[in-house]
Amino acid sequence: MAVIKISPDQIKRKKRRGPKGHAVDLAALEEIQALLGDESRQRDLLIEHLHKIQDQYQHISSKYLVALAHEMKLSPAEVFEVASFYHHFDVVKEGQTPPPALTVRVCESVSCEMAGAHSLINALESGLGDDVRVQKVPCVGRCQHAPIAVVGQNPIHQATAESVTAAVDNNQIKDTITDYISMDDYKADGGYQTLKKVLEGSMSTESIMKKMEDSGLRGLGGAGFPAGRKWRIVSGFDAPRLMAVNIDEGEPGTFKDRHYLEIDPHRFLEGMMIAALTVGCDAIYVYLRDEYAGCRQILTKEIADLQNNPPSSIYQMPPIYLRRGAGAYICGEESAMVESIEGKRGMPRLRPPFLAEVGLFGRPTLEHNMESVYWVRDIIEKGPEWFSSHGRHERKGLRSFSISGRVNKPGVHLAPAGITMRELIDEYCGGMQEGHEFYGYFPGGASGGMLPESMADIPMDFDTLNKYGCFIGSAAVIVFSNQDSAKQLAVNAMKFFEEESCGQCTPCRVGTAKAATLMEEKQWNTELLEELASVMVDASICGLGQAAPNPMRCVVKYFPDELK
Amino acid sequence: MAANPEFMNKATIGFTMNGEEVSALEGETLIQTAKRLGTEIPHLCYKEGLRADGNCRACVVEIEGERTLAPSCCRSATAGMKVQTASERAIKSQKMVLELLKSDMPKQGESPYTPNSELDLWVKKLNVGEPRFEARSQPIADLSHPAIAVNMDACIQCTRCLRACREEQMNDVIGYANRGSHSEIVFDIADPMAASSCVACGECVQACPTGALMPANDVGLEIADKTVDSTCPYCGVGCLIKYHVKDNKILYTEGRDGDTNHFRLCVKGRYGFNYIHNPLRLTKPLIRRKGVAKTTELLDPNDLDKVFREATWEEALDFAAGGLKKIRDTQGKKALAGLGSAKGSNEEAYLFQKLVRTGFGSNNVDHCTRLCHASSVVALLECLGSGAVSNPVSDVSEAEVLIIIGSNPTVNHPVGATFMKNAAANGTKIILMDPNITSIAKYASHVLQFRPDTDVAMLNGIMYVILDEGLQNDVYIKKNTEDFEQMRAHLKNYSPEKVAPICGIDANTLREVARLYATSKSSMILWGMGISQHIHGTDNARCLIALALMTGQIGKPGSGLHPLRGQNNVQGASDVGLIPMVFPDYQPVTDPENQAKFEKLWGVDLDPVPGLTTVEMIHAILDKEVFGMFVQGENPAMSDPNQNHVREAFSSLEHLVVQDIFLTETAGFADVILPASAFYEKNGTFSNTDRRVQMGRQAVTPPGDAKQDLWILQEIANRLDCGWTYNGPEDVFNEMRQAMGSIAGMTWDRIEKEDSLTYPLENIDDPGQPIIFTDGFPTDSGRGRFVPAEYIHADEMPDSEYPLIFITGRQLEHWHTGSMTRHSPTLDAIEPDPIVAIHPEDIKSLGIEAGELITIESRRGKVVAYARADIGIQKGSMFMAFCYNEASANLITNEALDPSAKIPEFKFCAVKASAGGEIGVRIN
């Protein structure tokens, strides 16, 4: 049996050269010091600093990893475990070949798989040659344009082998930014007036808090916790308090946050700032998924613009720190995101304690999805009833549906909460694509389960789908047709969860892997799968493991014909 | 009267567990409450003593009203909570977790690496059947490390090893890399363990529930005949250890709980025991063959038979004692000298000094304390009236600020260092002052890499700031000290601006550090031999003491002075009088009252003149004043400075008796060698650096005809007409109690029962005093004294011919002269070669690559060693351990002495270095 052994001679030679472990290479250390400049070496910047190395060298070789550890007073193990957790860091050890400088990432999640991602991957793998790495990746948040390939940081919509090859050949590797509402335009339209009032105290925090409560706005990241109530809870804990904004939009099928950021970033920034001031947060951390390179450019510029041109010259706004994810779905889970902001592996925390009480850096933390604060200005200026006046089938409010799959008009559709799937397809999506017959849908991304066409008349909102073993989550709706297999899509989802599990708890780490294996069997052992599923739901630490069995269970429940 | 059980003082919370009304104690988790009440809940990632992580989910329970199950290791009861630990739903998850983990075990069966797998235990208890899932693809074994076998095919990713490594020992080697089902435990950046920065403390092995991490070579699979609760034979921390013994051999060890170490151990304590099973152990008395002349060369054990012949104990003892007696009776009592050992027990050390004082008839008795903390003890006695530490190491958790100076605790007091690192993690600020940046620097808020030899200037500069800025504690100074004004006047010449160019630390840093130390609620100073081993070692210590006195940072929790003791019993050996100027309990031999007391106790006339110290003995031999010596368990032919000189002296002795367990470098010069017992082969008490007197217990018997040291000492003594009748260590201990007020109240039975008692313990049933000087000092005036120290240079400064600074010390794996550790196959494999640590740029300037040989030469000698690149070493200096007989660092060192303490200047001499050279021959 193969074992790792090192001969005494090898050991001797190593020990003669240097102390135990990896010696710090002084030349590499100087390079790292130059790269980091006078930026802080504090631990929570680890991921930021790893990005700098990855950006500079297109990979992270062990000598830089060790030098960075030394520079940050961390152990190589601490840096390595973080670097190896995130997809976007390529650690290259001595003797290993670095990856090619250019990577083409092809999404293979549900919508893209339906759109032919795998044949695209095959074509690219054979066609692009050795100088380009083709990587299969989970959802990149552009599902309405499936299939997606990202060349460097340049997303190619409706990608084909030809269009990708052309981008590679022409070195088109940057994201392009389309026009959006600038700070001037936003201000011209009355923007930042409300923030100014809040800053200068002419609008009371209590009145804002009340409006938020009255609006019925619920967290739009997926969990649906009433926003106003959250503000009140967090503000009740001792200062200093912090705010963390989640733009790690990774749920397959979801792209609404990117949509709004690319159109009207200041509406988000104003809402965020009002939230922070109302709750009394001393600093704001914005966590943006690394896949959104264009949004990062926009936010970097617009945050700086806001900070340089504050609405009030008298009262200071809390600082905003933009933090860059590094390719990890789990970091969309709020406590995993907080860990990641702290520069650690994105492993969800056990709760209690909840983030509202013990959050970022151990402080009470107001955590919000980007879209949740995007609506704050409108709710305050138009009144809470504006928001709650929308709705259908006895539900209230608005939902931004990210729609992809076999419909004619995929994209973000702002629709009344409670709308049914059939209504959405008919009224907003221009019906099904030609040649496709409506067969079923994911109401809330890969984790929200699947429902058949026969159940397309259920009002879609928080709570309404729970009794069917589904949830609306971030309102990422993926429509599939008679040309798709629900079973196959469920396998895709489970493999996605297996890949994206943080690896912390047994039911999820081992459970998703065992479930994926069982689901690839021709004949499902539904009894064992169900037993495993119930334990994953009951005993996993976070929503990932708890929700992972949803599509699988839905296939058993709603698409039994496919299992015969 | 016994105190109330702890729980009676704690608040309780009423809740329901499995239908019964029960009470949880405040702070208790559900699993702890359940355990206390006799209810078992399966668990794997949870281990008492480690932070609960809640990742395995084997301990999930049902809490009424909650959507999902909750990990009982991470949840506490709230009033009225209804908990089901064994409901159908809870059991279903518990069993599934176990089944999932078992499905990924080797062959989906029981752990092949340990009979004590906790997974196997719970699988059996819960009747988990054959796994119904496919196994994962398994990682390959990592058998690279000499001490630890890594079989990750048995890993359940519970991260107990990681928490042990990162949060408990804080060695930061183990990480949890990758994600999802690819998650794996790694060393550094997924390196083979032997190539990683692992220091082999073995805490991970002790933490692992499934045998994925085990002692190497499958010893963990053997079933021990017995276990023995004892301590560690290495450093002054004095860890408590359980030895697992089979067929008169130690199989493996485990840390025990106690204030010294809380289950923790280091590589030496955990894996370094096997030197006692080395076939090179001495098993027969040996007498030098007639006509074989002594030379200054070290004796190769292969030539043992040519030089020595076996003898019976009777013959050897007669010969040994006869030779000593003849010199005593013909050349006078002062023609004999004895070197005892800080490795022996208190009882052995006590009898050894008694043998010299009553059998030889002089005070010519010393031991290696002279080479380590003699100067610290002199300064402490002079200033505070007691040579003992003021606070235990564990008190670092109470300190807001720690100054660690001239000490490399992660190497020399590894388990003590873990508590310092833990303190830092909890907010204590560590100020590291050292010419070399050592690994604890990672945890320090301030690192002062000052120029070697400039301690006094730097410390005076810090004290200047304290007085300049009025940060001194006037109330304390007034109440508890004397000669302060003298100190104030003296410090006027040491402004930080003035000392900065001397010590190389800028004035602002000195000011910052001074403020931090002086104004914190509690500040503690820990120091090592970087302070003591200078010709100004006593001055260095005087400065540290003055620093504590002027700020009142002494005599309360977290505030004090702690010279970290090197040997496991250097504290005890000094306490019992194994030093030439004092009787037991530091009672000066010059004081007639003390003379009378001991003459009465021992029934003989005693010499009123202090005897020779270690280095003075060497000079006295060469000066033809000392002709015979008895060396027990010490190795001056490796440990003393300027070895050429030392070896010349030993080769010229008329009669040398060596009592040891190996043919040490010193034993090669002997006329008779008495094979003795190792630590594990006898009972006795040992006093650690905290003043804890701890019980060492016999685990195995000595090999062959080797004998226990107490027996040998008594046999020699009685041949010198002492008439001793001790029946064992307890008898000796009881006599010590009569001689030493500090332990008068300590009974053998109580140490047996409690394992560890702290002195002063003057009356029976006293609790002992971990913190002393709480109310003044045991000086004549009851006050602590300020003793000013002027900055002076080392004896030998670098010059154009010898431009570099040579500093000696120890390495983690090798103890002192290596007589124990280099005979341990495990430790020897981890550090096999003589290395000298040098800054990589200095290596470059020699025109060689790291790992190549260099020749180091001083005015006294030269050695050849491998140049190890170490960025922590100050440029222009080098560091070497003195354990390698093929490259004996003490050939280089300077025997210049501190005038007060007679400690040699091991920490500074001038050398030159050149590329290349031929490595010496290792002689054992």
Contacts between the chains, C-beta under 8 A, distances in Angstrom:
chain1	res1	chain2	res2	distance
A	1	B	140	7.4
A	1	B	141	7.3
A	2	B	140	4.8
A	3	B	140	5.8
A	3	B	141	4.2
A	3	B	142	7.1
A	3	B	143	4.9
A	4	B	140	6.3
A	4	B	141	6.8
A	4	B	142	4.2
A	4	B	143	6.7
A	4	B	144	5.3
A	4	B	150	8.0
A	4	B	192	4.7
A	5	B	143	5.5
A	5	B	144	5.6
A	6	B	144	4.3
A	6	B	192	5.8
A	6	B	194	5.0
A	6	B	195	6.3
A	8	B	829	6.8
A	8	B	832	7.2
A	11	B	194	6.0
A	11	B	195	8.0
A	11	B	829	7.3
A	11	B	832	7.2
A	12	B	832	5.4
A	12	B	833	5.7
A	13	B	851	6.3
A	14	B	195	6.4
A	15	B	831	6.6
A	15	B	832	6.8
A	15	B	833	6.4
A	15	B	835	6.9
A	15	B	868	7.5
A	16	B	833	5.8
A	16	B	835	6.1
A	16	B	850	7.7
A	16	B	851	4.0
A	16	B	852	7.9
A	16	B	866	3.8
A	16	B	867	7.8
A	16	B	868	6.4
A	17	B	849	7.8
A	17	B	850	4.5
A	17	B	851	3.6
A	17	B	868	6.7
A	17	B	869	6.5
A	18	B	850	5.9
A	18	B	851	7.6
A	18	B	868	5.9
A	18	B	869	5.0
A	18	B	870	6.9
A	19	B	197	7.7
A	19	B	837	7.7
A	19	B	868	6.8
A	19	B	870	5.7
A	20	B	196	7.0
A	20	B	197	4.5
A	20	B	198	6.9
A	20	B	199	6.9
A	21	B	173	7.6
A	21	B	188	5.4
A	21	B	191	7.5
A	21	B	195	7.6
A	21	B	196	5.4
A	21	B	197	2.7
A	21	B	198	7.8
A	22	B	188	6.4
A	22	B	189	7.1
A	22	B	191	7.8
A	22	B	197	7.3
A	23	B	840	7.9
A	23	B	850	7.6
A	23	B	869	6.1
A	23	B	871	7.7
A	24	B	871	5.6
A	26	B	840	6.1
A	26	B	841	7.4
A	26	B	871	6.8
A	62	B	189	5.7
A	65	B	189	6.2
A	66	B	189	7.6
A	73	B	442	5.2
A	74	B	172	7.9
A	75	B	166	7.9
A	75	B	172	3.4
A	75	B	173	7.0
A	75	B	175	7.7
A	75	B	188	7.6
A	75	B	197	7.6
A	75	B	442	7.8
A	76	B	188	4.6
A	76	B	189	5.2
A	76	B	197	7.1
A	77	B	166	7.8
A	77	B	172	6.0
A	77	B	173	5.9
A	77	B	174	6.1
A	77	B	175	3.3
A	77	B	186	6.7
A	77	B	187	7.1
A	77	B	188	5.3
A	77	B	189	7.1
A	78	B	166	7.9
A	78	B	172	6.5
A	78	B	175	6.3
A	79	B	189	7.9
A	80	B	175	5.6
A	80	B	177	5.9
A	80	B	186	6.7
A	80	B	188	6.8
A	80	B	189	4.1
A	80	B	190	6.8
A	81	B	175	3.7
A	81	B	176	5.3
A	81	B	177	4.7
A	81	B	186	7.1
A	84	B	177	4.3
A	84	B	178	5.0
A	84	B	179	7.7
A	84	B	190	7.8
A	85	B	177	7.4
A	85	B	178	6.9
A	85	B	179	5.1
A	91	B	189	7.0
A	93	B	189	6.5
A	93	B	190	7.4
A	328	B	179	7.3
A	330	B	179	7.7
A	345	B	176	7.1
A	345	B	179	7.5
A	350	B	54	4.8
A	350	B	71	6.8
A	350	B	74	5.3
A	352	B	75	7.9
A	498	B	180	5.9
A	498	B	181	6.1
A	499	B	180	5.7
A	500	B	179	7.7
A	500	B	180	6.6
A	501	B	179	6.9
A	501	B	180	4.1
A	501	B	181	7.0
A	502	B	179	5.6
A	502	B	180	7.1
A	502	B	183	7.9
A	503	B	157	6.9
A	503	B	176	7.5
A	503	B	178	7.0
A	503	B	179	4.7
A	503	B	180	4.9
A	503	B	181	7.0
A	503	B	182	7.2
A	503	B	183	3.1
A	504	B	55	5.0
A	504	B	183	7.8
A	505	B	54	7.9
A	505	B	55	5.2
A	505	B	56	7.3
A	505	B	57	5.3
A	506	B	55	7.3
A	506	B	56	5.4
A	506	B	57	5.2
A	506	B	58	7.4
A	506	B	97	4.8
A	506	B	100	5.6
A	506	B	101	6.2
A	506	B	156	7.6
A	506	B	157	7.8
A	507	B	57	5.6
A	507	B	93	7.4
A	507	B	96	7.3
A	507	B	97	6.5
A	507	B	100	7.3
A	509	B	157	6.7
A	509	B	180	6.3
A	509	B	181	5.8
A	509	B	183	6.3
A	510	B	100	4.2
A	510	B	101	6.9
A	510	B	103	7.7
A	510	B	104	6.7
A	510	B	136	8.0
A	510	B	181	6.9
A	511	B	100	6.3
A	512	B	180	7.2
A	512	B	181	7.2
A	513	B	136	7.0
A	513	B	180	7.5
A	513	B	181	3.9
A	514	B	100	6.5
A	514	B	103	7.1
A	514	B	133	4.3
A	514	B	134	7.2
A	517	B	133	7.4
A	517	B	134	5.4
A	518	B	133	7.5
A	528	B	132	5.7
A	531	B	92	7.4
A	531	B	96	6.8
A	532	B	96	6.6
A	534	B	92	7.1
A	535	B	92	6.4
A	535	B	93	4.7
A	535	B	96	4.0
A	535	B	97	7.3
A	537	B	68	7.1
A	538	B	60	7.2
A	538	B	68	5.5
A	538	B	69	4.8
A	538	B	89	6.7
A	538	B	92	7.8
A	538	B	93	5.1
A	539	B	57	4.5
A	539	B	60	4.8
A	539	B	68	7.1
A	539	B	69	5.2
A	539	B	93	4.2
A	539	B	96	7.6
A	539	B	97	6.6
A	540	B	57	7.4
A	540	B	68	7.7
A	541	B	54	7.2
A	541	B	55	7.4
A	541	B	57	7.6
A	546	B	68	6.7
